Amino acid sequence: MTEIPEDGLLGHWTGEVKPGGRVYDRSPEGNDGVYGPAAKWVWFTNPRAVRYVGEHDRTHVGYLGGPTGRDPVVGTYDHDTGRFAETVLASDVSNNDHVGPAVWARSDGHLIALWSLHNGPWLRYRITRNAEDPGSFGPVREFEGAGICYPNPVQPGDDPEDPIYLFYRDRTGTGDGHPYYRVSTDGGETFEDPTRMITAPEGHFSVYWMAAQRDGEVHLFFTDAEGGGTGPKWDVSYARFDAGTLSTADGETIATPADLPIRVDDLEVLYDASEPDTPSPWVWDSGVDADGNPAAVYATFPTTQSHEYRYVRRVDGEWRDRRLVDAGRYVGVDPNTGYYASGIAMPEHDPDVVYAAVERGGRAVLRRFETADAGETFAGETVTTRATADQLRPVAVRNAEPEFPVVWIAGAYNSLDASQTVLRGPPADLATGGPLVGDGSRGVSLGVDCYGPAVFGRGLTVAAAFGTDDPATRQCLLDFGGAIQLWLADGDPGTVTLSLDGESAVELDCDGVTADVTQVAVASWDGDTVSLTLGSEAASVSPNGDGATTTATTVDGPLALGGDPEGWTLGKPRHLDGPGIVGTVEGAALYNRALGADEADRLRDALT
């Protein structure tokens, strides 16, 4: 195989998918990426991943992604066939991660997916017409509210006719987010009028909660927040829920349905944030063991640069609260996410296990912790090997298959409505070998801050080896920082388009793309002239057949990619929220200089 030119090489991606869902950079620096459907979610909406075993054995995951990057989606992994498929619930709803849906399996195998806007006027949901069939979601149903979000359906008991309790948040004004619930006695087809469970203190942003159920009992853990990503958080509190009756872990009644709503300070306090020098907490997840003992994990914030994860569990009739591990700094770059940790999760029926995203070497990595003494001590191991992307917001799959216990999102999280992340964890996302196969929804996030505000003073070269199933469909091959992009069919069918420098929007077209043929596009800028050539099977071709440069123009330099860290993506546009490759990407390369003609030929040979 021809060796790739190395002078000025920033990255050489072979397009091979390896265990761990990474696309390896073969350049000397190394900038490995993460592979999967674009996805994002917030941690208050649950469940986000659930396995149902009946005629089929399938795990269903709810996230925000899809063709627009703004679609509520249910992704389904079939454990028997090894296939992963996506069902889009609604199109182009929002890019806010709080819109990610809950997906839940009734005991009869029918799926219910629920979503809302962030503090929106409605909550919408769909139910599958057929059991175990995510392709059969029925019509959209909804009910209204003042500012709804965070649906959490819970069905205590295994009988399909048992009532379903739908917990969610609604508002009475710009603050004051109150926990409500509605009851369904017909499998979620309809819901009764809402009941406010707790009234948030006046002016407080919200009372947040996590729910876990087992053997007919529902356990709720709460945090009262004066603000969302900012503002103090007060206490971790608890109540057992039984058809609207709230009680302490000892069984003492806090309130009957006739007494609701109650105040936050009526709850059983497990972590008292009012004590002097006590950091604010925020509950993240909960579970219950085989003996009915509830447990929860939560984050505390000594500073926004130094978060801590803690573990609380009912043991021998008493609450045991322990520090678990240092979490590191807040996720993202937006200071309004100062109280957003990287994430921690607990399997609903196995609180001996915890998955935590912790900072190591400036990156969030995923760690698995396990206890053999009900939380007194823990042993830990790293789930993901070190990569350039952060591993964020783990979710423990409910009723998990051993090979698929946890999902997470990997990439860059800037704010609740600006992230560049992909779904990680499904075995189908861990295929070994072969090119990156795109269906328009998949993409790769490659080292989102590897280059920073890079300036290409000597020029640049960008290249991709690809094959497309449909040369008439608009699809993105490469995107560097939103400024350097290679597109297919951005204008006419069968064309490759180079877009250079988003401000001046210089675009060059190159004809000749045909279906099912591996081709190489090479674009260069030498500080003055920009050119684009299209090769096929390592042989340079053009419309007139003489192998000459098909198009050339000029653009002033230097080319700057902005002052903030910029993303480099393969098989989909930046932020993974647009149309991706429909076919394969077998290789890509980026240089901080223009290659000569001989070097460009070597590059074509190397990429194929």
TORTOR-792986 format. One record per residue (C-alpha): residue in one letter; y, x, z; residue number from 0. Coordinates in steps of 0.2 Angstrom, whole numbers, padded with zeros to 4 digits. Example, Ala and Ser with C-alpha at 12.3 -4.5 7.8 and 13.67 -1.06 7.14 Angstrom:
> A, -0022, 0062, 0039, 0
> S, -0005, 0068, 0036, 1
This chain:
> M, 0000, 0000, 0000, 0
> T, 0017, 0006, -0004, 1
> E, 0027, 0012, 0011, 2
> I, 0043, 0002, 0014, 3
> P, 0060, 0012, 0013, 4
> E, 0065, 0016, 0031, 5
> D, 0083, 0023, 0029, 6
> G, 0094, 0009, 0036, 7
> L, 0079, -0003, 0040, 8
> L, 0083, -0015, 0053, 9
> G, 0068, -0026, 0052, 10
> H, 0052, -0028, 0042, 11
> W, 0042, -0044, 0046, 12
> T, 0025, -0045, 0038, 13
> G, 0023, -0064, 0040, 14
> E, 0007, -0062, 0049, 15
> V, 0004, -0074, 0064, 16
> K, -0005, -0065, 0078, 17
> P, -0012, -0071, 0095, 18
> G, 0002, -0075, 0106, 19
> G, 0011, -0084, 0092, 20
> R, 0021, -0069, 0086, 21
> V, 0026, -0062, 0070, 22
> Y, 0027, -0043, 0071, 23
> D, 0041, -0032, 0065, 24
> R, 0034, -0017, 0057, 25
> S, 0050, -0007, 0057, 26
> P, 0052, 0008, 0069, 27
> E, 0062, -0002, 0082, 28
> G, 0051, -0017, 0083, 29
> N, 0058, -0035, 0085, 30
> D, 0043, -0047, 0087, 31
> G, 0046, -0065, 0085, 32
> V, 0039, -0082, 0091, 33
> Y, 0031, -0095, 0080, 34
> G, 0030, -0114, 0081, 35
> P, 0038, -0130, 0078, 36
> A, 0056, -0131, 0083, 37
> A, 0057, -0139, 0100, 38
> K, 0068, -0142, 0116, 39
> W, 0068, -0152, 0131, 40
> V, 0075, -0155, 0149, 41
> W, 0064, -0155, 0164, 42
> F, 0069, -0172, 0171, 43
> T, 0060, -0182, 0158, 44
> N, 0041, -0183, 0161, 45
> P, 0027, -0182, 0156, 46
> R, 0031, -0171, 0142, 47
> A, 0013, -0166, 0139, 48
> V, -0003, -0176, 0142, 49
> R, -0021, -0175, 0136, 50
> Y, -0032, -0190, 0133, 51
> V, -0050, -0189, 0130, 52
> G, -0059, -0204, 0122, 53
> E, -0066, -0205, 0104, 54
> H, -0055, -0189, 0102, 55
> D, -0050, -0175, 0113, 56
> R, -0031, -0173, 0110, 57
> T, -0016, -0166, 0119, 58
> H, 0001, -0174, 0115, 59
> V, 0018, -0166, 0118, 60
> G, 0035, -0174, 0118, 61
> Y, 0050, -0164, 0112, 62
> L, 0066, -0164, 0102, 63
> G, 0064, -0156, 0085, 64
> G, 0058, -0162, 0069, 65
> P, 0065, -0160, 0051, 66
> T, 0083, -0161, 0057, 67
> G, 0081, -0153, 0074, 68
> R, 0088, -0168, 0082, 69
> D, 0073, -0180, 0081, 70
> P, 0062, -0186, 0096, 71
> V, 0045, -0180, 0091, 72
> V, 0027, -0182, 0097, 73
> G, 0016, -0166, 0093, 74
> T, -0003, -0169, 0094, 75
> Y, -0016, -0155, 0095, 76
> D, -0034, -0161, 0091, 77
> H, -0046, -0150, 0101, 78
> D, -0060, -0154, 0090, 79
> T, -0052, -0150, 0073, 80
> G, -0039, -0137, 0079, 81
> R, -0025, -0146, 0070, 82
> F, -0008, -0149, 0076, 83
> A, 0003, -0163, 0068, 84
> E, 0020, -0170, 0072, 85
> T, 0025, -0189, 0073, 86
> V, 0044, -0192, 0072, 87
> L, 0049, -0206, 0083, 88
> A, 0067, -0208, 0076, 89
> S, 0078, -0198, 0065, 90
> D, 0094, -0187, 0069, 91
> V, 0097, -0194, 0086, 92
> S, 0105, -0180, 0095, 93
> N, 0104, -0161, 0097, 94
> N, 0106, -0163, 0116, 95
> D, 0090, -0157, 0125, 96
> H, 0091, -0172, 0137, 97
> V, 0086, -0183, 0123, 98
> G, 0068, -0176, 0122, 99
> P, 0055, -0190, 0124, 100
> A, 0042, -0193, 0138, 101
> V, 0025, -0196, 0130, 102
> W, 0012, -0204, 0141, 103
> A, -0006, -0211, 0138, 104
> R, -0011, -0228, 0145, 105
> S, -0028, -0229, 0152, 106
> D, -0034, -0238, 0137, 107
> G, -0028, -0223, 0125, 108
> H, -0013, -0231, 0118, 109
> L, 0002, -0219, 0118, 110
> I, 0020, -0224, 0124, 111
> A, 0034, -0213, 0120, 112
> L, 0051, -0216, 0128, 113
> W, 0068, -0208, 0125, 114
> S, 0087, -0211, 0127, 115
> L, 0103, -0202, 0124, 116
> H, 0111, -0192, 0138, 117
> N, 0119, -0205, 0148, 118
> G, 0117, -0217, 0133, 119
> P, 0119, -0236, 0132, 120
> W, 0100, -0239, 0129, 121
> L, 0082, -0233, 0133, 122
> R, 0071, -0235, 0118, 123
> Y, 0052, -0234, 0117, 124
> R, 0037, -0236, 0105, 125
> I, 0019, -0240, 0108, 126
> T, 0004, -0235, 0097, 127
> R, -0004, -0250, 0088, 128
> N, -0021, -0241, 0089, 129
> A, -0028, -0231, 0104, 130
> E, -0028, -0212, 0102, 131
> D, -0018, -0213, 0086, 132
> P, -0001, -0205, 0086, 133
> G, 0002, -0210, 0068, 134
> S, 0002, -0229, 0073, 135
> F, 0018, -0230, 0083, 136
> G, 0024, -0248, 0082, 137
> P, 0042, -0254, 0081, 138
> V, 0056, -0247, 0092, 139
> R, 0060, -0258, 0108, 140
> E, 0074, -0255, 0119, 141
> F, 0083, -0261, 0135, 142
> E, 0102, -0258, 0139, 143
> G, 0111, -0249, 0153, 144
> A, 0127, -0241, 0157, 145
> G, 0122, -0223, 0155, 146
> I, 0103, -0221, 0154, 147
> C, 0092, -0205, 0153, 148
> Y, 0076, -0197, 0160, 149
> P, 0062, -0210, 0158, 150
> N, 0047, -0207, 0169, 151
> P, 0033, -0219, 0167, 152
> V, 0020, -0220, 0181, 153
> Q, 0004, -0231, 0182, 154
> P, -0004, -0230, 0199, 155
> G, -0023, -0234, 0196, 156
> D, -0035, -0233, 0181, 157
> D, -0035, -0252, 0176, 158
> P, -0026, -0255, 0160, 159
> E, -0019, -0271, 0168, 160
> D, -0011, -0262, 0183, 161
> P, 0008, -0262, 0183, 162
> I, 0018, -0248, 0175, 163
> Y, 0033, -0242, 0185, 164
> L, 0046, -0234, 0174, 165
> F, 0058, -0223, 0184, 166
> Y, 0075, -0218, 0175, 167
> R, 0093, -0214, 0179, 168
> D, 0107, -0226, 0176, 169
> R, 0126, -0225, 0180, 170
> T, 0139, -0236, 0186, 171
> G, 0153, -0225, 0181, 172
> T, 0157, -0207, 0175, 173
> G, 0148, -0201, 0191, 174
> D, 0136, -0209, 0202, 175
> G, 0119, -0207, 0193, 176
> H, 0107, -0218, 0202, 177
> P, 0088, -0219, 0201, 178
> Y, 0081, -0235, 0195, 179
> Y, 0064, -0242, 0191, 180
> R, 0057, -0257, 0181, 181
> V, 0040, -0264, 0181, 182
> S, 0029, -0269, 0167, 183
> T, 0014, -0280, 0169, 184
> D, 0009, -0281, 0151, 185
> G, 0005, -0262, 0147, 186
> G, 0023, -0258, 0143, 187
> E, 0026, -0271, 0130, 188
> T, 0040, -0278, 0141, 189
> F, 0049, -0273, 0157, 190
> E, 0057, -0283, 0171, 191
> D, 0075, -0282, 0177, 192
> P, 0080, -0265, 0185, 193
> T, 0079, -0261, 0203, 194
> R, 0091, -0248, 0210, 195
> M, 0080, -0237, 0222, 196
> I, 0094, -0225, 0229, 197
> T, 0113, -0226, 0228, 198
> A, 0120, -0209, 0224, 199
> P, 0135, -0204, 0236, 200
> E, 0152, -0209, 0228, 201
> G, 0157, -0196, 0215, 202
> H, 0141, -0187, 0215, 203
> F, 0134, -0183, 0198, 204
> S, 0116, -0189, 0201, 205
> V, 0101, -0191, 0212, 206
> Y, 0087, -0182, 0202, 207
> W, 0069, -0184, 0206, 208
> M, 0051, -0179, 0201, 209
> A, 0036, -0190, 0202, 210
> A, 0017, -0187, 0204, 211
> Q, 0003, -0200, 0207, 212
> R, -0015, -0199, 0212, 213
> D, -0027, -0212, 0217, 214
> G, -0014, -0226, 0217, 215
> E, -0001, -0217, 0227, 216
> V, 0016, -0211, 0220, 217
> H, 0025, -0197, 0227, 218
> L, 0044, -0194, 0224, 219
> F, 0054, -0178, 0227, 220
> F, 0073, -0179, 0226, 221
> T, 0089, -0168, 0225, 222
> D, 0106, -0175, 0227, 223
> A, 0119, -0166, 0215, 224
> E, 0138, -0166, 0216, 225
> G, 0137, -0159, 0198, 226
> G, 0124, -0156, 0184, 227
> G, 0125, -0138, 0178, 228
> T, 0138, -0134, 0190, 229
> G, 0143, -0141, 0208, 230
> P, 0133, -0140, 0224, 231
> K, 0115, -0148, 0226, 232
> W, 0110, -0156, 0242, 233
> D, 0093, -0156, 0250, 234
> V, 0075, -0158, 0244, 235
> S, 0069, -0175, 0250, 236
> Y, 0053, -0185, 0249, 237
> A, 0047, -0203, 0249, 238
> R, 0030, -0211, 0245, 239
> F, 0032, -0226, 0233, 240
> D, 0021, -0241, 0234, 241
> A, 0026, -0256, 0224, 242
> G, 0044, -0253, 0229, 243
> T, 0041, -0249, 0247, 244
> L, 0047, -0232, 0252, 245
> S, 0039, -0222, 0267, 246
> T, 0038, -0205, 0274, 247
> A, 0023, -0194, 0272, 248
> D, 0017, -0200, 0289, 249
> G, 0017, -0218, 0283, 250
> E, 0033, -0223, 0292, 251
> T, 0042, -0236, 0282, 252
> I, 0059, -0231, 0275, 253
> A, 0063, -0247, 0266, 254
> T, 0054, -0262, 0259, 255
> P, 0059, -0269, 0241, 256
> A, 0071, -0281, 0250, 257
> D, 0080, -0266, 0258, 258
> L, 0083, -0257, 0242, 259
> P, 0094, -0248, 0237, 260
> I, 0094, -0235, 0251, 261
> R, 0106, -0220, 0254, 262
> V, 0100, -0202, 0250, 263
> D, 0101, -0198, 0269, 264
> D, 0088, -0211, 0272, 265
> L, 0075, -0201, 0264, 266
> E, 0063, -0188, 0273, 267
> V, 0072, -0171, 0271, 268
> L, 0061, -0156, 0267, 269
> Y, 0074, -0143, 0263, 270
> D, 0091, -0146, 0272, 271
> A, 0105, -0138, 0262, 272
> S, 0118, -0143, 0275, 273
> E, 0113, -0129, 0286, 274
> P, 0125, -0114, 0286, 275
> D, 0123, -0101, 0272, 276
> T, 0109, -0111, 0264, 277
> P, 0108, -0110, 0245, 278
> S, 0109, -0126, 0235, 279
> P, 0092, -0132, 0229, 280
> W, 0086, -0142, 0213, 281
> V, 0069, -0150, 0212, 282
> W, 0059, -0145, 0197, 283
> D, 0041, -0152, 0198, 284
> S, 0028, -0160, 0209, 285
> G, 0010, -0163, 0211, 286
> V, -0004, -0170, 0223, 287
> D, -0020, -0162, 0228, 288
> A, -0037, -0170, 0229, 289
> D, -0035, -0175, 0248, 290
> G, -0019, -0184, 0244, 291
> N, -0007, -0170, 0250, 292
> P, 0009, -0170, 0240, 293
> A, 0018, -0154, 0234, 294
> A, 0033, -0148, 0224, 295
> V, 0042, -0133, 0217, 296
> Y, 0061, -0131, 0217, 297
> A, 0074, -0118, 0213, 298
> T, 0087, -0112, 0225, 299
> F, 0103, -0103, 0220, 300
> P, 0109, -0089, 0232, 301
> T, 0120, -0085, 0217, 302
> T, 0120, -0090, 0198, 303
> Q, 0114, -0073, 0194, 304
> S, 0100, -0073, 0207, 305
> H, 0089, -0089, 0208, 306
> E, 0074, -0091, 0218, 307
> Y, 0059, -0102, 0217, 308
> R, 0051, -0111, 0232, 309
> Y, 0035, -0120, 0235, 310
> V, 0033, -0135, 0248, 311
> R, 0017, -0144, 0252, 312
> R, 0010, -0156, 0265, 313
> V, -0003, -0146, 0275, 314
> D, -0012, -0153, 0290, 315
> G, 0000, -0166, 0293, 316
> E, 0016, -0155, 0292, 317
> W, 0027, -0149, 0278, 318
> R, 0025, -0130, 0273, 319
> D, 0039, -0123, 0264, 320
> R, 0038, -0105, 0256, 321
> R, 0048, -0093, 0245, 322
> L, 0037, -0091, 0229, 323
> V, 0047, -0078, 0218, 324
> D, 0064, -0072, 0213, 325
> A, 0068, -0081, 0197, 326
> G, 0083, -0071, 0190, 327
> R, 0099, -0076, 0183, 328
> Y, 0103, -0093, 0175, 329
> V, 0097, -0097, 0158, 330
> G, 0109, -0097, 0143, 331
> V, 0126, -0090, 0141, 332
> D, 0136, -0106, 0145, 333
> P, 0143, -0105, 0162, 334
> N, 0141, -0123, 0164, 335
> T, 0122, -0120, 0165, 336
> G, 0124, -0109, 0181, 337
> Y, 0111, -0120, 0190, 338
> Y, 0099, -0121, 0176, 339
> A, 0084, -0109, 0180, 340
> S, 0072, -0103, 0167, 341
> G, 0059, -0116, 0173, 342
> I, 0044, -0119, 0185, 343
> A, 0030, -0131, 0183, 344
> M, 0015, -0138, 0193, 345
> P, 0000, -0147, 0187, 346
> E, 0001, -0165, 0193, 347
> H, -0017, -0164, 0201, 348
> D, -0018, -0145, 0205, 349
> P, -0004, -0139, 0216, 350
> D, -0014, -0123, 0219, 351
> V, -0007, -0117, 0202, 352
> V, 0011, -0114, 0197, 353
> Y, 0019, -0108, 0181, 354
> A, 0036, -0100, 0183, 355
> A, 0048, -0092, 0170, 356
> V, 0055, -0077, 0179, 357
> E, 0067, -0063, 0173, 358
> R, 0059, -0046, 0169, 359
> G, 0068, -0033, 0160, 360
> G, 0082, -0044, 0155, 361
> R, 0070, -0057, 0148, 362
> A, 0062, -0073, 0155, 363
> V, 0043, -0071, 0155, 364
> L, 0030, -0084, 0160, 365
> R, 0020, -0080, 0175, 366
> R, 0005, -0090, 0182, 367
> F, 0003, -0091, 0201, 368
> E, -0012, -0097, 0211, 369
> T, -0015, -0100, 0230, 370
> A, -0031, -0101, 0239, 371
> D, -0023, -0106, 0256, 372
> A, -0012, -0121, 0251, 373
> G, 0003, -0111, 0248, 374
> E, 0003, -0098, 0262, 375
> T, 0000, -0084, 0249, 376
> F, 0000, -0082, 0230, 377
> A, -0008, -0071, 0217, 378
> G, 0001, -0069, 0201, 379
> E, -0002, -0064, 0183, 380
> T, 0009, -0064, 0167, 381
> V, 0004, -0077, 0154, 382
> T, 0015, -0070, 0140, 383
> T, 0016, -0052, 0134, 384
> R, 0034, -0045, 0133, 385
> A, 0043, -0051, 0118, 386
> T, 0061, -0052, 0112, 387
> A, 0063, -0070, 0115, 388
> D, 0064, -0079, 0132, 389
> Q, 0050, -0089, 0138, 390
> L, 0057, -0105, 0145, 391
> R, 0054, -0122, 0154, 392
> P, 0035, -0122, 0156, 393
> V, 0027, -0139, 0157, 394
> A, 0009, -0141, 0164, 395
> V, -0001, -0152, 0153, 396
> R, -0008, -0167, 0162, 397
> N, -0027, -0169, 0162, 398
> A, -0027, -0152, 0153, 399
> E, -0041, -0144, 0143, 400
> P, -0044, -0127, 0150, 401
> E, -0038, -0118, 0134, 402
> F, -0022, -0128, 0133, 403
> P, -0015, -0129, 0151, 404
> V, 0003, -0126, 0148, 405
> V, 0017, -0127, 0135, 406
> W, 0034, -0119, 0135, 407
> I, 0048, -0116, 0123, 408
> A, 0053, -0099, 0117, 409
> G, 0069, -0092, 0110, 410
> A, 0087, -0093, 0115, 411
> Y, 0095, -0106, 0126, 412
> N, 0114, -0106, 0125, 413
> S, 0118, -0123, 0132, 414
> L, 0110, -0141, 0133, 415
> D, 0115, -0144, 0115, 416
> A, 0114, -0127, 0108, 417
> S, 0097, -0119, 0108, 418
> Q, 0086, -0109, 0096, 419
> T, 0068, -0112, 0103, 420
> V, 0051, -0115, 0097, 421
> L, 0036, -0124, 0105, 422
> R, 0023, -0112, 0112, 423
> G, 0006, -0114, 0120, 424
> P, -0004, -0125, 0108, 425
> P, -0020, -0116, 0102, 426
> A, -0015, -0121, 0084, 427
> D, 0001, -0110, 0087, 428
> L, -0010, -0095, 0090, 429
> A, -0019, -0093, 0073, 430
> T, -0024, -0076, 0069, 431
> G, -0019, -0067, 0053, 432
> G, -0012, -0073, 0036, 433
> P, 0005, -0077, 0031, 434
> L, 0017, -0088, 0040, 435
> V, 0013, -0106, 0033, 436
> G, 0028, -0118, 0033, 437
> D, 0027, -0136, 0031, 438
> G, 0046, -0138, 0032, 439
> S, 0046, -0140, 0051, 440
> R, 0040, -0123, 0057, 441
> G, 0050, -0107, 0059, 442
> V, 0051, -0091, 0068, 443
> S, 0064, -0085, 0080, 444
> L, 0066, -0066, 0079, 445
> G, 0076, -0057, 0092, 446
> V, 0090, -0068, 0094, 447
> D, 0102, -0054, 0101, 448
> C, 0094, -0039, 0093, 449
> Y, 0109, -0035, 0083, 450
> G, 0124, -0042, 0092, 451
> P, 0140, -0042, 0083, 452
> A, 0133, -0031, 0069, 453
> V, 0145, -0025, 0055, 454
> F, 0137, -0020, 0039, 455
> G, 0150, -0007, 0034, 456
> R, 0138, 0002, 0021, 457
> G, 0132, -0015, 0014, 458
> L, 0115, -0023, 0016, 459
> T, 0099, -0028, 0008, 460
> V, 0089, -0043, 0012, 461
> A, 0072, -0048, 0004, 462
> A, 0058, -0060, 0006, 463
> A, 0041, -0062, -0002, 464
> F, 0036, -0080, -0003, 465
> G, 0026, -0094, -0011, 466
> T, 0032, -0112, -0012, 467
> D, 0022, -0128, -0015, 468
> D, 0037, -0137, -0021, 469
> P, 0051, -0127, -0030, 470
> A, 0062, -0142, -0031, 471
> T, 0063, -0145, -0012, 472
> R, 0078, -0137, -0003, 473
> Q, 0071, -0125, 0010, 474
> C, 0076, -0110, 0019, 475
> L, 0068, -0093, 0018, 476
> L, 0078, -0081, 0028, 477
> D, 0094, -0084, 0039, 478
> F, 0103, -0069, 0047, 479
> G, 0117, -0074, 0059, 480
> G, 0121, -0089, 0049, 481
> A, 0130, -0078, 0036, 482
> I, 0116, -0070, 0026, 483
> Q, 0104, -0083, 0020, 484
> L, 0091, -0085, 0006, 485
> W, 0087, -0103, 0001, 486
> L, 0076, -0111, -0012, 487
> A, 0083, -0125, -0022, 488
> D, 0099, -0125, -0013, 489
> G, 0107, -0131, -0030, 490
> D, 0095, -0133, -0045, 491
> P, 0076, -0134, -0043, 492
> G, 0067, -0117, -0046, 493
> T, 0082, -0106, -0040, 494
> V, 0084, -0094, -0026, 495
> T, 0101, -0094, -0018, 496
> L, 0109, -0080, -0008, 497
> S, 0123, -0086, 0003, 498
> L, 0134, -0072, 0010, 499
> D, 0148, -0072, 0022, 500
> G, 0149, -0090, 0028, 501
> E, 0168, -0090, 0028, 502
> S, 0170, -0085, 0009, 503
> A, 0154, -0094, 0005, 504
> V, 0149, -0082, -0009, 505
> E, 0133, -0089, -0017, 506
> L, 0122, -0081, -0031, 507
> D, 0108, -0091, -0040, 508
> C, 0093, -0084, -0048, 509
> D, 0081, -0094, -0058, 510
> G, 0062, -0093, -0061, 511
> V, 0054, -0099, -0045, 512
> T, 0037, -0108, -0049, 513
> A, 0024, -0116, -0038, 514
> D, 0009, -0107, -0031, 515
> V, 0015, -0090, -0036, 516
> T, 0020, -0076, -0024, 517
> Q, 0037, -0070, -0028, 518
> V, 0050, -0057, -0021, 519
> A, 0068, -0060, -0020, 520
> V, 0079, -0045, -0016, 521
> A, 0098, -0046, -0013, 522
> S, 0110, -0032, -0011, 523
> W, 0128, -0029, -0007, 524
> D, 0135, -0011, -0008, 525
> G, 0152, -0015, 0000, 526
> D, 0159, -0022, -0016, 527
> T, 0146, -0029, -0028, 528
> V, 0133, -0042, -0023, 529
> S, 0117, -0044, -0034, 530
> L, 0101, -0054, -0033, 531
> T, 0085, -0051, -0042, 532
> L, 0068, -0061, -0042, 533
> G, 0052, -0052, -0044, 534
> S, 0034, -0060, -0047, 535
> E, 0019, -0051, -0040, 536
> A, 0029, -0035, -0038, 537
> A, 0036, -0035, -0056, 538
> S, 0054, -0038, -0058, 539
> V, 0058, -0053, -0069, 540
> S, 0073, -0063, -0074, 541
> P, 0077, -0078, -0086, 542
> N, 0079, -0067, -0101, 543
> G, 0063, -0057, -0096, 544
> D, 0071, -0039, -0096, 545
> G, 0070, -0036, -0078, 546
> A, 0089, -0035, -0076, 547
> T, 0100, -0041, -0062, 548
> T, 0101, -0059, -0065, 549
> T, 0118, -0062, -0056, 550
> A, 0131, -0051, -0048, 551
> T, 0148, -0054, -0040, 552
> T, 0160, -0045, -0028, 553
> V, 0164, -0048, -0010, 554
> D, 0176, -0039, 0002, 555
> G, 0169, -0030, 0017, 556
> P, 0164, -0026, 0030, 557
> L, 0153, -0041, 0033, 558
> A, 0154, -0046, 0051, 559
> L, 0142, -0058, 0060, 560
> G, 0153, -0063, 0074, 561
> G, 0156, -0058, 0091, 562
> D, 0142, -0067, 0100, 563
> P, 0124, -0063, 0098, 564
> E, 0117, -0070, 0082, 565
> G, 0100, -0076, 0077, 566
> W, 0088, -0070, 0064, 567
> T, 0075, -0083, 0058, 568
> L, 0061, -0083, 0046, 569
> G, 0055, -0099, 0037, 570
> K, 0069, -0110, 0044, 571
> P, 0088, -0109, 0046, 572
> R, 0097, -0103, 0061, 573
> H, 0093, -0113, 0077, 574
> L, 0078, -0119, 0068, 575
> D, 0086, -0136, 0065, 576
> G, 0086, -0138, 0046, 577
> P, 0073, -0138, 0031, 578
> G, 0061, -0124, 0032, 579
> I, 0049, -0116, 0019, 580
> V, 0036, -0128, 0011, 581
> G, 0023, -0115, 0007, 582
> T, 0022, -0097, 0014, 583
> V, 0032, -0082, 0019, 584
> E, 0022, -0066, 0017, 585
> G, 0035, -0053, 0021, 586
> A, 0054, -0050, 0024, 587
> A, 0065, -0036, 0027, 588
> L, 0083, -0032, 0031, 589
> Y, 0093, -0016, 0029, 590
> N, 0111, -0011, 0034, 591
> R, 0114, -0003, 0017, 592
> A, 0112, -0007, -0002, 593
> L, 0095, 0000, -0009, 594
> G, 0095, 0009, -0025, 595
> A, 0084, 0003, -0040, 596
> D, 0069, 0014, -0036, 597
> E, 0070, 0009, -0018, 598
> A, 0071, -0009, -0022, 599
> D, 0055, -0008, -0033, 600
> R, 0046, 0001, -0018, 601
> L, 0052, -0013, -0007, 602
> R, 0045, -0026, -0019, 603
> D, 0028, -0017, -0019, 604
> A, 0028, -0015, 0000, 605
> L, 0031, -0034, 0003, 606
> T, 0017, -0039, -0008, 607
